[in-house]
Amino acid sequence: MIKFKNLKTGEIKTAFSLREEGEKTYVKFSKDGKEYGYFKSNVEIISPDSDYLPFRVYIYKKECYKCHKPTEILTYITYADKPAEDVTFPYDYGRLLKHQNIVAHLQDPSIEYYGLNVIGDIKEFDHMLMEKYPERIKNTYSKTKNESYPMNVCSHCGSGQGWYFIYRDINKFIQNKEEIQVFDK
Ligand SMILES: [Zn+2]
């Protein structure tokens, strides 16, 4: 199977085979399936290498805020002072507190507001996650942020699970010294 991106629509599709002829790329989605023609300039073949993510992907189960059924959340957790560096277990509390959002913590002492990034914080990372896991992460409108950004969607009702709740959960896990499962290295 070959993954390619339709540059016209932004969709990522999986092809059974691809062949180029003239200005067109012809794609089959199954062995005996019909051939579909795309303009070559609209097709970007995604090499297996581009599956590589420059951060660790963590996974945890969360209750959907809307339908209250359990759903899975994927996120990166990186340091606020160096967004390309993963926060790993056992946690470096000194560093996480050094870059703590103190103002937010004083207003809401229920979490520490550690200096860390999760999905919703770094646009470039969010899009990489969405490209790799298009079934789980979709562009969703947020009332809080008044814009659309890639969010984990509930596997039952499809509601986007917003940044704030995930940031809260991760703060709680770290505060409780709980190790978070790695989904993808
Ligand atoms: Zn739901």
Residues whose N, C-alpha, C, O or C-beta is under 5 A from the ligand:
A	BS01	ZN	C64 K66 C67 H68 C154 H156 C157 G158 S159
